[in-house]
Structures are given as structure tokens and as C-alpha cells.
Amino acid sequence: MENLTVILVMLVAVVVGGALSRLSPFPAPTPLVHIALGALIASVAPLGMELEPEVFFLLFLPPLLFLDGWRIPKEGLFRDAGTILEFAFGLVFFTVVGVGFFINALIPAMPLAVAFALAAILSPTDPIAVSSVAKRTPIPKRLMHILEGESLLNDASGLVCMRFAVAAALTGSFSPFNAFATFLWLIVAGVACGVGATLAVTQLKRIVARRAGEETGSQILISLLIPFGAYLLAERLHGSGILAAVAAGITMSYVEQSGQALPVTRVRRAAVWDAVQFSANGAIFVLLGEQLPRIVAGAAQVVRETGHHEPAWLVIYVVAINAALLALRFVWAWVSLKFVLFRAARRGEPLEAPSWRLVAATALAGARGTITLAGVLTLPLATYGGAPFPARDLAIFLASFVIVVSLVAASAGLPFLLKGLQLPPEPSHQLEEDRARVAAAQAAIIAVGAAQHRLGARRGDADLYAEAGARVMTFYRSRIDARSKNGEEANLARAAEAIERELRLAALQAEREEYFRLARGRELPEETARKLVREVDLVEAQINPA
């Protein structure tokens, strides 16, 4: 019962935090609000939560990484694959070495191996916080795709580096060959498990659905179980469970392009996954906030570990480490941009160098989050000899507050850096969209014509089918006319289409309100009202997906 109460309190905090973030007149990212609520809960009514890192990884990371891999635009992911890989792997190793030596020089009481472990766990970025900031300060789409792709891959590289740094701290030895071989196996096994598990499950699901029919609830449940299965399988084979979850999500996006799932399954599944994403993201940061008072309470001991006696030194360390992370990321982003411009020049593609503010925004957007929190808590309690693991409490303290400071810095700095910034125009896909809509409308007209003749001849009421078919075809012919025009005519057609959409949305709203009125007045059965309202909702979702 106690665990159930804790879960309910956390979920209420997630809902309240989301509402407060939307109501706030200031650009307060939702993760920061959730952290503050978690800290408030811990100070008023401590939940006594003992955060088990292994459980944390298993419950939260597989579904969130799976969904990110599923929904990330693949065109942007592959277009900027080189840049993403440079950030996801090269920048991680650069950060581990640079920040590791910096932390060791800043805090001599922290052994070099532990400093490397802390730098490794600070290297992965968290796209959740940046996405929250982007709701108030729009980040360029291409930059957002790079940040999302980087965060999907750098989790694994950062955790692998931390694993070897911890092993060096425990044993006093390090083998570059063994490290490279293990890293390679983690990647290969993780990706293979993610792809294989998704393909096997979806193929089996398809066979069963073909013979026994598709049941929406079971289909949704299967989609929720796939990331956990891929993660556990990869971990069992000593691969990267994180990469397995990402690979499973990317594979799922391609499997879904077959269109085998029923439309109602896709609609309901999307709603379920949206709820899972919102709940899990919020719960992670509420948990972080709930842990902070306990971490701060041990600040006196942490200060003594550094060789000082003044708590102010902890603030200096946190700010200095954040500055070092930001500086290294800025340097890496600037060098990476130079390589992009160099490669483009060799291909004969004229590219204008972006403003330094965009490079600074790229650096600042690398906020830390969930992986950092979970990873630092996996530091062992003791060495093989039974002695306490050196500077463990200090590492946890520094990592926790680096997360908070990086979120605050991104929230405050990104609006300033991106305000009024002249950016290269995003590529427009309007022509491809128009062609696709025209092709789909033409296919629909052909299908309606064939169906009206077939059904009309079979049932003996060809005239009724002809009239109904003509009405349906009129809708698709108007779409073809609107999307086949060019120049000013195309602009006018799109303006008329936008006006029509607004009028249809107003009509749908009136329909829905009337159904609700009739249901409240007992003039319409509740079940019938629910069905009619859902029909209106589905039509509105088609007209206005946002």
C-alpha cells in the first residue's frame, strides 16, 4: 500500500507540474517545475524513496528511448548522420578526457579514475528538457533533429566509458583493447537485439491477426512490451539495452509503414504512448527533486571529502564543471561545423557559415538529465577490498546539481541566443506533400468508382450508389484541383483550404457541443453520445492533427 501511495503522489505531482509550467508567465521548463515539486514533497512529507538504479533503468528508459526512436524523423536522422555520430561518440570521448582531467585538477581529493567516471556520466545529453524549452523558444528543426539523434546514441557511449572508468577505479588497471572490443560488442549486440526482437514480435503479431483478427487492446499492450523485451534480451547477452531500445523504436517505425494495423489501433495506441511519455518524463524529474534534499543533507560530509570546510566550494565546483562542459561542447560544435563547411566546399555546395550564436545555442542545448541521474547512482558502494568507493557521495552531489544548473542555463540562455537569429531556410516539402495528396485522391476516386459499380450491381440499387459515389468523388476532385495549381493560384487555393478548415472545425465543435447537450438532457443515451463524439474527434484529428 505504501508503494502504491508513493506512485500516486508522484503522478499527481507530474500532472500539477505540467499545469504550473503551462500557466507560468516565465519560460519555466516543465522538468525544472517537476524537480521543484519533488523537492517540495520531500521536504514536507518525505516519501522515503530508495532509488534503485537497475529498476530505474528498466522501468523508465526502454519505453522512452523506444518512443524517441519510433517518432524521430528518419530523414533528418540520416541526412545529418555524420554530425550526429560525431557528437554521440566523438564528443563523449572528448568530454570524458577533457572534463575528467579538469575535475581531477579542480578536486584533487577525487581520484582520476573516479573523475573520469563522473565526466563519462555527465557526457550524455537529455532531449526532454530541451524539447520543453523549445515549446516556448522554437529551436531550428535541423538543430533539434541533431540534438535528438545525438541523445539517442550518446547514452550508450557515455555509460560504456563510465563502466570502464569504474572498473579502473576498482582494479587499478585499464586495457584499451578490451575496452574497444567490449564497446563494439555492446553496439552490435544491442542493435541486433532491438531489430531482431521487433521484427520477430511484429511478424508473429501479424500472423495471429491475419488468422484470428486484430484486437486493439492487445496490439497496444504488445507495443508497450517490445522495448522491455529488447532491453532485457540485450542485457542478457551483455549488449547495450539502451541501444536495443532505440534500435527497436527505429525498426518499429519502418514496420508500421506496411499499414497492417487498424486505424483505430493507431489512434488509440498514439494516445496511450503520449500518456506513457508524459508520465514517465515527469516522474523521472520528480524523483530527482525528491532525492535532492537527501543529497543536500549530506553536504557537510561531501565538503569534507573535497578537503574544504565551506559549503560554498560545492557551488564553485558545480558552476566550474558546467562551464567546462559548455566550453568543450562549444569547441566541438565549432570544429564540427568547420568540417561540414569543408566537406560542402569540396562537393561544390555553397554554404553560408551560421552565426556564432547558433553554435553557442548548440552547446547550451546539451542539458543533462535522466541518464546522468541514473548512471551516477550505479556507482558501487565499496571497492573489491571492502573500502568505501572513493568520493561516491561527492560524485552524486555534483552530478545532481550539474543537471539542475544545465537545465536552468538552457532555459535562460536559449531564448536570448535564438531571438532574432537569421537562420538558413528550412527545406520545404510542400511540393512532395501536394503530389502525395493528388496521387492519394486519384487512387481514392478509382477505388470509389470500382466499389460503386461492384456493390451497386450486386444489390440492385446502382442509382443510389452512383449518387453517393459522385458526392465522395467531388471531395477528392476538389483536393486534386487545389493541389495541382501553381504560383498565385496555388496560394489562393491554399488560403481557401485554410478557411474551409476553420469553418469545418467550427462546425465540428458545434456538433460535439450539441451531442453533449443532448446527453446531459437525457435525450441521447450515454453510449450513443460517446460514439458520436468519438466520430467527431477522429474527423477533427484528421483535419487538424496539431
N, C-alpha and C positions, 0 to 999 in steps of 0.2 A: 504493500500500500504506500509506503514511504517513497519508493522509486516512482510509482505512478504519480504521486503528488509533485515530485520534482519535475517530471516530464510536463505535466500540465502547467506548472508555473512557468517553465521555460517557454512553452508555446504561447502562453498569454503574453509574456514579455516580447516575443517575436512580433505578435500582432500589434501590440501597443507601440513598439519601436518603429514599425513601418508607418503607422499612422502619425506619430510625432515627427518623423522625418519628412513626410509629405506636408504636414502643417507648418513646419518650421519656415519662418521668413528668411532664414540664413541658409547658405549651402551646407547643410549638415548631412554628410553621407550616412546612409542607414547603418552600415557597420559600426560607426562611432556611437550612434544612438543606442544600438544594441549592447555595445561594450559598457556604456554608461549605465544602462538599465541592469545589466548583470552585476556590476559593481554595487549598485544601489541595493539590489536584492541581497547580495552577500553581506552588506553592512547592516541591513535592517533585520533580515531573517535568514541567516546562513543556511544554505541547503546541505552543506557538508558533502559536496560532490567530490569524489576522488576520480580525477580524470585518468582513465586507463588508456594510454596511447594506442595500444593494439586495437582495443574496442573502438576508440575514436576513429582510427584509420578505416576500419571495416564498415562502420555504420554510416559515416559521412562522405568519405572520399569517393568510393566507387560510383554511387549514383550521380554525384555532382560532376565528376570528370567524364563519365559516360554521356551525360546530357550535353556537356560542353562539346565533346567530340561529335555528337549527333547533330547539334544545331550550328556549329561554326561553319561559315560559308567556305566551301571547299575551293572555290575559285580563288579567293584571296589567300587561302592557306597554301595552295600550290604555286600561285603566282609569286609570292614572297617567301618561298620555301628556304632559299639561301639565307636571307636575312633572319628568318625565324630560327634556323638551325644555328646561326652564328650567336644569337642571343641565348638560345636554350642550352647550348653546350659550351661554346667558347667563352661567353660572358660568365657562366657559372665557374669555370676553372680559373678565369682571370680574377673573379671576386674572391674565390677561396684562397688563392695565393696572396693577392694584394691585401685584402681585409684581414686575413689570418695573421700575416706578419705585423700589420698595423695594430691589431688587438693585443698581440703579444708584447709589442713595444709600449703600447699605452698602459697595459696592465701586466707588468712583469710577473705578478703572482699567478697568472693563468698560464699553464704550460703551453708550449707551442702547438702540440697535438690537439689540445682542447680548444685553443684559439682557432685552429683550422676547422674543427668540428662545428664551432659556433658560426664561423664565416660560411661554412657549407650550408647550414640550415637557414641562414639569413639570405642566401642567394636566390631561392625560388621566389617568384613574384605571385601576386594574387589578383586575378582579374575581377573578382567580385566587387572589391572596394572601388576600383577604377570605373566599373560599369555604373556603380551608384553615383559617383561624381559626374559621369558622362550624362546622366539624366538631366543635370542642371547646367552643365557646361559641355556642349557637344564636342566630342573628340573626333577628329577626321576618321572616316571609315577605314581607310587603309591602315592608319596607325593602330586603330582598335583591333583590326584583324591580326596585325603583327603581335600586339600585346597578348591577345587571346591565344594565338598559336604558340608563342613563347611559353606562356604559363602552363600550357598542356604538356610540354615536354621537359621544362626545366625542373619540375618536381622530382622526376626520376634521377636526373643527373645530380641535383643537389643532395638528395638522400643517399645516393651511392657514395659521393665524396664524404659525407658525414660518417657513413658506415666505416670507411677505411681510416678516417681520422680517429674515430673512437677506438678501432682496433689497434692503431698505433699507440694511442694513449694507454691502452690496457697491456699491450705486449712489449712496447718499446721498439717495434720493428715495422718496416713497411716495404712491400715488394711491388714495384711499378708493374712488372709483368703480370703478377696475379691480379692486381687491381684492374688492368686493362682487360684481361681475359674474363674476369667476373662482370665487369661493366658490359662487355659485348654480349655475354650470355643473358644478363638481365634484360637487355634491349630485345634480343632475338626471341627469347622465351616469352617475354611479356607480350610483344606484338603478336606472336604466333598464337598464344593462348586467347588473346582478345578476339582476333579474327576468327580462329577456329571455333571458339565457343559460340560466337554469334551466328556464324554460318550453320553450324550443326543444329542449334536450337531453332532457328527460324525455318530451316528446311523441314525439320520434324514437325514443327507447328503447322507448316503449310500442308504437309501430307495429311495430318489429322483433320485440319479444317476442310480439306477437299472431300474427305470421306464422311465426316460427322457434322460439318457445318462450323461456323465461327461463332464463338461466344465471347462477347465484348469484355466481360469481366476477366475471364481467364487470359485473354490476349494482353490486357493491361498488366495483369499480375506477372505474366511471363517477361514483359519488357522491364519490369522493376527488378526481376530476379537475375536477368542476364549479367549486369555489371558485377553483382556479388559473385556469381559463378565464375566469371572470367578472372576476377581478382583473386579468389581463393585458389583456383587452379594454377595461376601463375605463381603465387606464393608457395604452393605445394611443390612446384618444380624449381623453386629458388630463382624465379624470374621476377620481373618488376610488376607487381599488382597494379601499380598506378598506370604504367603504360598499357597494361592489359585492358583496364577500364577505358582508357582513351581510345585504343585501337578498336575495342568493341563498339564504342559510340560511332566512330567514323564508319566502320563496316555497316552498322545499323542504318546509317543514312543512305548508303548505296542499296542495301537490301530493300528499303522502303520505296525506292524508286520503281520497283516492279509493280506497285499499286495493288498488291494482293489483299491488304487489309480493307475491311469495310469502311465507308466514310464515317459512320457513327463511331466506329472504334477509334479512328484517328482523332476525331473531335474530342471524345471523352478522354482518350489517352493523353492528349496535349494538356487538358485541364488538370489531370492528375499529376503529370510531371511538373507543371507550373507550381502546383501546391507543394510538391516534394522539394523543388528547388528553393522556393521561398522559405519553407520551414527549416530546411537543413542549413541554408546560408545564415539565417537569423540565429538558429540555435548555436552554431559554431561561435559566433561573436558574443552571444550572451554567456556562453561557457567561459570564454576568455575573460570577460568582465567579472564573472563570478570568481575566477581564480586570482584576479589582481589583488584584492585586499589581503589575501593569504600570503601572496608573494611579497607585498609591501611590508607586511608584518615582520617578515624575516630580514628586512633591510639592514638591521644592525649587524646581524651575522654576516650578511653579504658584504657590507662595508669593511668589516674586519678581514675578509678574505682578500680584499684588494690591497691591504696593508695600510689603509687610512682609517680615520675615525669620524670623518664628517660625511653625512649623507649627501651633501651637495656634489661630492665626487661622482656619485651614481648618475646624476643628471648630466654631468660633463661627459661621462663615458657614453651615455645613450646618444646625446647630441653629436659627439665626435664620430661614433660608429655610423650613424645615419649620414653624416656629411661625407664620410669615406665611401659608403655605398653609393651615394649620389654622384660623387666625383668620378669614381671608376665607371659607373654606368654612363655618365655623360661622355667620358673619353671613348668608351667602347662604341657608343652610338655615333659619335662624330667620325671615328675611324671607319665604322661600318658604312656610313653614308658616303665617305670618300671612295670606298671600294665600289659601291653601287654606281656612283658617277663615273668612275674609271672604266668599269665594265660597259656602261652605256655608251661612253665615248668611243670605245674600241668597236662597238657594234654600229657606230654611226648614228646613234639615237641622241638627239639634243635634249638634255635635261637641265632644268634650272635648279641650282643649289637652293634648298629650302633655308629659311631663316634659322638663326641660332636658337630662336625661341622654340621652334618645333623640336630641335634636338634636345633642348632643356626640358620640354614637356615629355619627350620620350623617356628621359632619365627620371623625371619626377613621378611619372605614372607607374613606375615599378614599385608599388606599395607591397608590403609583406602582409601575410595573413595566415590562413588555416594550416598550410604545410609547415610553416615555421613554428607555430604553436605546438602542433602535434609532434613534430620531429624533435624539438628540444626536450620534450618530456620523455622521450625514449632514451635519453642518456642514462647509462647504468648507475645504480646507486653505489656500487663498490667495484674496486678492481679485482683481478683474479686472486690477489693476495689477501683480500678481505678489507683493505683500507678504503675509506670513503673516496668516491670518484672525485678527482681534484676540480674545484671551482664549479661544481654542478649547480648549486643554488645561484651562484653569480651568473652563469650562462643562462639559466631560466629567467632570471630577473631582466637581464639585458635584452634577451630575445623578445620577451613580452612587451617591454616598453619601446623597443625599436618598431614593433608592429604598430603601436598606437601613434608614435611620432610620425611614422611614414604615412599613415592614413591622414593625420592632420595636415601634414605638409602637402600631400596631393590635393586635399580638399581646398586648402588656401591658395596654393600656387598655380594649379592648372587653370582656373578661371582667369588669372592675371596673364599667364603666358599665352593663352589661346585667344584672348579678347582682341578682336580687330585684326587677327593674323590673316594675311593673304596666303591662301593655300592653293596648291596646284589643283585644278578642277578634277573632280572625281569622274571616272569613266561612266558615261551614260549607257544604259542598256535598254533605252526606250524603244529603239528600232527592233531589237530582238523580241521585246515583250509584245509589240504590235504584231509582228509576224506570227508569233506563237498564238496570240488571241485570234487572228484571222484564220490560221490553219485549224485551230480547235473549233471555231464557229463553222467553217466549211465541213469539217468532219461531222459536226452535230447535225447540220442540215441534211447531209447524205443519210445519216442514221435515222433521223426523223422521217424522211421520205420513205425509206425502206420499211420502217416499222409501221407506218400508217397504211401502206399497201398490204403488208402481210397480215396485220391484225384486222384491218377493215374487210379484207376478203374472207378471213376465217369466220368473222362474227356477223357478216352480212350488213353492216352499217357503215359502208365506205364513205358516205357523205359526212357523217359526224366526224370520222377520223380525218377526212380532208380538211374540214374547218379547223379542228383542233391543231392539226399539223401546220396549217398556214399561220395560226397565231404564234406557235412556237418558233417557226422559221422566221417570222418577222423580227423577233427579238435578235436572232443571230445575224440576219442580214443587216440590221442597223449597226451591229457591232462591226461587221466587215466594212460597211461604208465609213464608219467613223475612224477605223484604224488603217484604212487604205489611202487616206488623203495625205498630202504633203504641204509644207510651208504654212501659210496663214490659214488655209482651210483646216489643216490638222490642229492648229492651236484653237480655232473656233470650235471644232468638233470636240476637243478635249474639255474646253470650257463648258460646252453644253452638257457633256457627260458628267462633269463635276456637279453642275446644277441639278441634273436629274438624280444623281446620287444623293444630294442633300434632301431633295424632295421625297425620294423613296425612304430615306432614313426617318424623316418626319412622319411619313405615313406608317412606317413600321412601329414607331414609338406610339402613335395613336392606336394602332391595332392592339399592341401589348397592354396599354392602359385600359382599353375597353374590356379586354379579356379579364384583367384583374378586377375591374369594377363589377362585371357580371358575376365573377366568382365570389367577391365579397358580399354581393347581394343575394347569394344563393340561387342565382338564375342560371348558373352553369356549374356542373359537377366539377369538383376539385381536380379529379384525374384528367378530365377533358381539358380543363383550363391549363393544366401543366403541359399537356401535349401540344396545345395550340401555341402557348408561349414559347416552347422549345422550337417549334417550327419557325416562329418569327425570329428567335435568336439565331438560328442557323442561317437564315436568309440574311440577317443583318451582319453576321460574321463574314459572309461571303462578299457583301457589298463594302464593308468597312472593317478589314482584318485588324487594324490597329485598335 
